[in-house]
Amino acid sequence: MTSRNWVRLFMTTLLVGGVTAAIVGFIVRWNKFQSYFTEFKVMDILSAIIFLIFMGFLISIISQMGFFSYLTIHRFGLGIFKSASLWNAIQVILVLFGLFDLVYLRYVNFAKPGDSILLYFVPALLLIIVGLIVAWVKSKQTNREAFIPAFFFMIVVTLVEWVPVLRTNSQNWFYLMMFALMACNAYQLLILHKLNMKSEQERQQRKTQTASKVKNNKKMNKKPTI
């Protein structure tokens, strides 16, 4: 990827994180922010928007760190196991472990007496649904072999990035970070191959332009015959 497209990916992912966090933040914390609108507190509304967007930026940076880390790990996995099918099988097992931990460990650590474990399946189901949709779109846009890596990234890497909030179990931050991470991760995953193709086209154009300039310079420097 060229540096220009990398900067574009960074900035647009920041934007996705900021917008998502602002929207979800107002939804999940509406009880707190409702009075700002009913009493028309403009400064408080602007302060809340800026704060949520800033938090979205931070979440976006976490997402981007996880994304590029996974790209490195994915290459290492393919190199170590020497087989894409074996590496995919390991990723599927890790997905199952991650989803089990998301449900069971949260239930054991945070459930109150009388709470049903079914409530703790909701975030896992949301994550699975979004992961399947993104992985399916990615495989359609590229190839079938991309489905498992994309699904793994949307599940396991999102869970790893989500750990700070999972440990505290704060409901407001829980869903804010969840949706912001899923939005940023899905965006990066679906835009990467397009930016890579664009970067390759730009390299080819530069090579063509350079070759053309060299050819023209040779013609200009050629001594005239008498």
Helices and strands as residue ranges (DSSP letters): H 3-28, H 30-38, H 42-81, H 84-110, G 117-120, H 121-141, G 144-146, H 147-152, I 153-157, H 158-168, H 171-221
